[in-house]
């Protein structure tokens, strides 16, 4: 069974490359994919709020302010102040903030910890419908819709059955090996919250030269 989830005009947005091999992970090294589209990819306030709360709860007060102070002024202006779940924020600024947080926190597993925390927070606060599902096959019908609530770029193709699911993410505005670590942890934690046991892997990544980011889940 295959489900393809187009999310608006995601493939028309600029393609940013952050965290690619042999390149500084906190610097944009790409360019708009089509050479003329100036629109900015956006991430939902629920994701930005998850990041802000995670820094405070995991690493104590002050880190959030230190991260903002380390960012370019435009990024800090976009992400600072009161973060509202219903608002949308620049995706590239959000990704740069995650990398700055990782560097300042000094935690090698920062991205995994954040992905797990974000799943807990977002599902309990905004995505409780996920808890109704007791099989990873729920991704077949809901992966695209869940993704669209967090990002306005990206195309998911999901295949699988009761015990195994493969998801391919294409045309996401950011190519970032470390953000894929966040996604692996998010997916794995989401599956745990539905009561399943298994593993989540990431066998292919655009940051490593593959044509799509692939995530695989196998559950008992």
N, C-alpha and C positions, 0 to 999 in steps of 0.2 A: 504494500500500500504506500502511496506517495502523496504528500500534500505539498503544494508550492504556495508560498505566502508572499505575494508582492506587497510592499509597503510604500504605496504612493510612488513618488518619482525618485526613489533612493539611488538609482544608478545614474541620475543626473547631477548628483552632488559632487563637490570636490573630493578627491581621494587623498587623504592625508597618510603619510607613512611615518609612524613613530615607533621606536623600539625595534626597528629592523636590525638584523645581524650586522655587526661592524659599524653601526651608526649610533650617535648619541640618542638615548631613548627619550629624552625630554625635549627634543628639538624637532620641529616640522622639517622634513627633508623632501617632501613630495610637492606636488603642484596640482591645481585643479585638473581633474581627469579629462575634461573636454576643452580646456583652455579658455573658456569664456564664462562659465556659470559662476557667479559671485555669491550665490546663496550659501548660507552657513548651516551645516548639519547641527542638529539639536539633540540634547539628552533631556529626559524628563526630570523635573524637580525631585521626584521620589529617589532617583539615583544620587543626585547631588546631596540631598538630605541624608541619605544613608551614609555617604562618605563623611559628612560633617559629624554626624553622631558617632560613627565608628572611631574617628580620631579621638574624640573626647572620652568615650567609654574604654577604649583599648589602651590609649597612651596618656590619658590625663589631660587636664586643661592646659591650654597654651599652644599645643601643636597646631591646631587649626589656624590660629593667628600667625604663627611662624611660617606656615606653608603659604598663606596669602601674601605675607611680606616678601617671600622669595619669588613670587610669580611676577611676570610682566604686569604692568599697571592695568592693561585692558582685561587680562584674565582675572586679576584680583577684583576688579570692579564688577565683572560679570558674576562671580561666585560669592562675593562677600555680602554682608548684610543678612536680612531675613530671607531664608530659602523657603519657597512655597512649593508644595508637591504639584500644584496645578500649573506652575510655570515651566517654561523650557529654557535651557541654557546651552551655550556653545559647546559642542562635543569636544573640540580640540582643546579648549581651556580646561574642561573636566579631565581629559586624559593627562594633560600636563600637570594638573594638580595631583593626580594619583601618583605620578612619578616623583614629584617633589615630596609628597608625603612619605613615600617609600624611602627616599634618601634621608630625610630628616628623622624618620622614626628609627632607622637603622635596623629594621626587621627583615631578614631574608625572606620570610614567608608572608610579607605584608599583603601581597595580592591574593594569596589563598585565604588568609584570615579575613580580608575585606569581602571577598566573594561569598564566603560562608555567612558572615554577619549580614550582608545585604540581602541574602535570601531569607534569613530569619526575619529581618525587619520588614522587608517589603511584603512578604507573604502574610505575616501576622497583621500588618497594618493596612495593606491595600489589595492583597491577592488571596484572600482567604478561600476563594473558590477552588484553588489548587488542592487544598486539603481534602476535597471530596473525592479525589482520584487516588486509587490504590495500585495503579499500574503505570509504568513508564510510557505506555501507549497514549497517555493523555497528551504527550508532546505532539502526537500526530495531528491533532485537531486544534491545539492551543498555542503551539510554539510561536507562530507568526503573530497572533493577537497579543500574546504576552510581550513579545519583543517590541511591537508597535507602541506599547504603553511606556516604553523606556527610551526608544530611539526612533528617529524619523527617517533613518536610512537602513538598508539591509534587506536581503531577500533570503528566506529560509526554505530549504527543501528537506523534508524529513521523511525517512523511510524506516520500516521496521515492523516488529511484531510484539508479542507479549513479553519477551525476555530480552530483546535487543533493539536499540534504536540508534540510527545514524542521522545526524543533522548536519547539513552543509549551509554555511552562512556565506553569502556572496554580496558584493556591492555595498558592504558596510563602509561608511566614510572614513574609518580609521583602520589602518593596518598596524597592529601593535601586539607583539608577542606576549607582553605582560598583561595586557587587558584580556587576552585569551585565557591566561591563568585565572583571572577573576571569573570568567564565564564558566570554566571547568568547575571551580569551587561552588559557584552559584547553582549550577545544574545538579551537582552531586548533593549539595545540602537540600535542595528542593525535593530530590527523590527521597532523601532520608525522612523529610517531614511528611511524606505521604505513606511512610511505613515500609518502604522497600529497602532492600539491602543489595549492594553491588558496587560497581566501580564506574568511573567516568574517565575517558581518555581523550586525547587531542592529537590524533595521528597525522594530521595535515594542517598547515598554517600558511596563510598568505605572506606572513613575515619571513617565512623560510622559502618562499618562491613557489608555493602551490597556488593553484587557481581558485581555491576556496578554503575557508577554515572549516575543518571537519571535527565534529564532536561525537563520540560514541559512548553509549551507556549500555551496560549489561547488568541485569538484575536477577536475583534468585526468584 
